[in-house]
Amino acid sequence: MELLNTFESGVRSALPLSVNQWIDEALSHQHPLAKELPLMNPFHVILIVLGYLISLPIGRAIMKDRKRLELKGFSMLHNSFLILLSLYMCVESLRQAWILGFGFVGNGVENSAQGIPMARVMWIFYFSKVLEFVDTWIMILKKNERQITFLHIYHHSTIFFIWWIVVYYAPGGDAFLSAAQNSFVHVWMYLYYLLASLGIEVRYKKYITLMQMSQFLINLVHASIDVVFPRNYPVGLAKMLVLYMVSLLILFGNFYIKSGRQPRLAKNEPQGTKKSN
């Protein structure tokens, strides 16, 4: 924690007073429920993302002249844990939405104590994106360089910060649908990698990317409704999600098209969807 605080102090001292004032103003709108949650300091989040990005070339350099590591046991444990965590997040976010009487769209954050369980689920989902950084490090240690694509790095490094914004300003409301969908897809995705590591043939591999793109499309429609017909969910967050979903659809769509044109790549692990959001 001291390192994180030192990083924040260093960055803030290098910024002009007007910028610091703007940051303080932006951060002053933190949702009351988010004030009770850990890891809400944006400078800490930025440092974690930077640490992830810096670790990639360092890890590659370390492994360059070394043999790939056999991490079957660790990978099985990692995948199993994320299957169970994803299942919990999917079920619990939907259960809390049911309790709060949410509909498909137009749901605001429940500001009373009744909204605390949903806020906690949203935070767990947000923090799970840090756990997914391990996916990339496993690839590096196993020297699966082909899987470490721009799509993979872009998605892993941005989704954590995107969800910090969501949880910081609105830990609940319409965000439940995105968390539920993504967790549902991850149950099947991590299950595929677990079964594949056990040598069990899985026939739905080719549908993983389509599942990912389907959830992005639903999220795009969902956020677009909040933008066009604003009700209870923050329009600013909805606009951000629209832009982010468009970027993911473009990148995943490009990967899907390339995979279709390159059968040999398609027979291997679907790198575009490996441990993605």
C-alpha positions in Angstrom: 0.0 0.0 0.0 2.9 2.4 0.7 4.2 1.9 -2.9 0.7 2.8 -4.2 0.5 5.9 -2.1 4.0 7.0 -3.1 3.0 6.6 -6.7 0.0 8.7 -6.2 1.9 11.4 -4.4 4.6 11.5 -7.1 2.0 11.8 -9.9 -0.1 14.4 -8.1 3.0 16.6 -7.3 4.0 16.6 -11.0 0.5 17.8 -12.2 -0.5 21.4 -12.5 -2.8 22.8 -9.8 -5.7 23.1 -12.2 -5.4 19.4 -13.2 -5.3 18.3 -9.6 -8.4 20.4 -8.9 -10.2 18.8 -11.9 -9.2 15.3 -10.5 -10.5 16.2 -7.1 -13.8 17.4 -8.5 -14.2 14.3 -10.6 -13.4 12.0 -7.7 -15.8 13.9 -5.4 -18.8 12.3 -7.1 -18.0 8.8 -5.8 -21.1 6.8 -5.0 -21.8 6.5 -1.3 -21.8 2.7 -1.5 -18.4 2.7 -3.2 -16.9 4.5 -0.3 -17.1 1.3 1.7 -15.3 -0.7 -0.9 -11.5 -1.3 -1.2 -9.2 -0.5 -4.1 -11.2 2.6 -5.2 -8.2 4.9 -5.6 -7.7 5.5 -9.3 -4.0 6.0 -8.9 -3.7 2.6 -7.4 -5.7 1.1 -10.3 -3.5 2.9 -12.8 -0.3 1.5 -11.1 -1.7 -2.0 -11.2 -2.5 -1.7 -14.9 1.0 -0.3 -15.6 2.5 -3.1 -13.6 0.6 -5.6 -15.7 1.8 -4.1 -18.9 5.4 -3.7 -17.8 5.5 -7.3 -16.6 4.8 -8.6 -20.1 8.0 -7.6 -21.9 10.0 -8.4 -18.7 8.4 -11.9 -18.5 9.1 -12.5 -22.2 12.7 -11.5 -21.8 13.2 -13.8 -18.9 11.6 -16.7 -20.7 13.3 -16.1 -24.1 16.2 -18.5 -23.6 14.4 -20.8 -21.1 12.3 -23.9 -21.7 8.5 -23.5 -21.3 7.2 -24.4 -17.9 4.7 -27.1 -17.4 1.9 -25.5 -15.3 -0.9 -28.1 -15.8 -1.7 -28.3 -12.1 -1.6 -24.6 -11.5 -3.6 -23.9 -14.7 -6.3 -26.5 -13.6 -6.5 -24.8 -10.2 -6.7 -21.4 -11.7 -9.4 -22.4 -14.2 -11.4 -24.2 -11.6 -11.4 -21.3 -9.3 -12.5 -18.9 -12.0 -15.3 -21.3 -13.1 -16.7 -21.3 -9.6 -16.2 -17.5 -9.1 -17.8 -16.7 -12.4 -20.8 -19.0 -11.6 -21.2 -17.2 -8.3 -21.0 -13.7 -9.8 -23.6 -14.7 -12.5 -26.1 -16.2 -10.1 -25.7 -13.6 -7.4 -25.9 -10.5 -9.7 -29.1 -11.9 -11.2 -30.4 -12.8 -7.7 -29.8 -9.3 -6.4 -31.4 -7.8 -9.5 -34.5 -10.0 -8.8 -34.6 -8.9 -5.2 -34.3 -5.2 -6.2 -37.0 -5.6 -8.8 -34.8 -4.7 -11.8 -36.0 -4.8 -15.3 -33.9 -5.3 -18.5 -32.9 -1.6 -18.7 -33.4 1.7 -16.9 -32.3 0.5 -13.5 -30.6 2.9 -11.1 -28.3 2.1 -8.2 -30.2 1.3 -5.0 -28.7 3.8 -2.6 -30.1 2.3 0.6 -28.7 -0.6 2.6 -30.6 -2.9 0.3 -28.2 -2.0 -2.5 -25.1 -3.1 -0.6 -25.2 -6.8 -1.6 -25.4 -5.8 -5.3 -22.5 -3.3 -4.9 -20.4 -6.0 -3.3 -21.0 -8.3 -6.2 -20.1 -5.6 -8.7 -16.9 -5.1 -6.7 -16.0 -8.8 -6.8 -16.6 -8.8 -10.5 -14.3 -5.7 -10.8 -11.6 -7.3 -8.8 -11.8 -10.6 -10.7 -10.3 -8.7 -13.6 -7.0 -8.6 -11.6 -7.2 -12.3 -11.2 -7.5 -12.7 -14.9 -4.1 -11.0 -15.4 -2.7 -14.5 -14.4 -4.0 -15.8 -17.7 -1.3 -13.8 -19.6 1.5 -14.7 -17.2 0.6 -18.4 -17.7 0.9 -17.9 -21.4 4.3 -16.2 -21.0 5.6 -19.0 -18.7 4.3 -21.7 -21.1 5.8 -19.6 -24.0 2.4 -19.5 -25.8 3.4 -16.3 -27.6 0.8 -16.7 -30.3 -2.0 -16.2 -27.7 -0.6 -12.9 -26.4 -2.3 -10.7 -29.1 -3.1 -7.0 -29.1 -6.7 -8.0 -28.5 -5.8 -10.0 -25.5 -3.6 -7.3 -23.9 -6.0 -4.5 -24.8 -9.0 -6.2 -23.3 -7.2 -7.3 -20.1 -5.6 -3.9 -19.5 -8.7 -1.8 -20.1 -11.5 -3.8 -18.6 -10.1 -3.5 -15.1 -10.1 0.3 -15.4 -13.5 0.4 -17.1 -15.0 -1.5 -14.2 -13.3 0.7 -11.7 -15.2 3.7 -13.2 -18.5 1.7 -13.1 -18.1 0.6 -9.5 -16.8 4.0 -8.4 -19.7 6.0 -9.8 -22.5 3.5 -10.0 -22.0 0.1 -8.3 -25.1 -1.5 -9.4 -28.1 -0.5 -11.6 -27.9 -1.5 -15.2 -24.3 -2.7 -14.7 -25.7 -6.0 -13.4 -26.6 -7.2 -16.8 -23.0 -6.8 -18.2 -21.6 -8.6 -15.1 -24.1 -11.4 -15.3 -23.5 -12.0 -19.0 -19.8 -11.9 -18.8 -19.7 -14.2 -15.9 -22.0 -16.7 -17.7 -19.7 -16.7 -20.7 -16.6 -17.1 -18.5 -18.1 -20.2 -16.9 -18.2 -21.9 -20.3 -14.8 -20.5 -21.4 -12.9 -21.5 -18.3 -14.7 -24.9 -18.3 -13.4 -25.4 -21.9 -9.8 -24.7 -20.9 -10.1 -26.9 -17.8 -11.5 -29.9 -19.8 -9.0 -29.3 -22.6 -6.2 -29.5 -20.1 -7.6 -32.9 -19.0 -7.5 -34.1 -22.6 -11.3 -34.1 -22.8 -12.7 -33.2 -26.2 -15.0 -30.1 -26.1 -17.2 -29.5 -29.1 -18.3 -26.0 -28.3 -14.9 -24.4 -28.7 -15.8 -22.7 -32.0 -18.7 -21.0 -30.4 -16.7 -19.2 -27.6 -15.9 -16.2 -29.7 -19.5 -16.0 -30.9 -20.6 -16.0 -27.3 -18.3 -13.2 -26.5 -19.5 -11.1 -29.4 -23.1 -11.8 -28.6 -22.6 -10.4 -25.1 -20.9 -7.3 -26.4 -23.7 -6.7 -28.9 -26.4 -7.1 -26.1 -24.3 -4.7 -23.9 -24.1 -2.3 -26.8 -27.9 -2.3 -27.3 -28.4 -2.1 -23.5 -26.1 0.9 -23.1 -27.5 2.6 -26.2 -31.0 2.5 -24.7 -29.7 4.3 -21.6 -28.1 6.9 -23.8 -31.1 7.5 -26.1 -33.8 7.1 -23.4 -32.0 8.2 -20.2 -33.8 7.2 -17.0 -32.1 6.1 -13.8 -28.6 5.0 -14.9 -25.8 7.6 -15.5 -25.8 8.6 -19.1 -22.0 9.3 -19.0 -21.3 5.7 -18.0 -23.7 4.4 -20.7 -21.8 6.5 -23.4 -18.5 5.1 -22.2 -19.8 1.6 -22.4 -21.2 2.1 -25.9 -17.7 3.2 -27.2 -16.0 0.3 -25.4 -18.4 -2.3 -26.7 -17.9 -1.0 -30.2 -14.1 -1.3 -29.9 -14.5 -4.9 -28.6 -16.9 -5.9 -31.4 -14.5 -4.6 -34.0 -11.5 -6.4 -32.4 -13.2 -9.7 -31.7 -14.9 -9.5 -35.1 -11.6 -9.1 -36.8 -10.2 -12.0 -34.9 -13.2 -14.2 -35.8 -12.8 -13.4 -39.5 -9.1 -14.1 -39.4 -9.6 -17.4 -37.6 -12.1 -18.4 -40.3 -9.6 -17.7 -43.0 -6.8 -19.5 -41.3 -8.0 -23.1 -40.5 -4.7 -24.0 -38.9 -5.1 -21.3 -36.3 -8.7 -22.2 -35.7 -7.7 -25.7 -34.7 -5.6 -24.2 -31.9 -6.8 -22.5 -28.8 -9.0 -19.5 -29.5 -6.5 -16.8 -28.5 -8.9 -14.0 -29.0 -11.3 -15.4 -26.4 -8.8 -16.8 -24.0 -9.6 -15.5 -20.6 -11.2 -12.3 -22.0 -14.0 -10.3 -20.5 
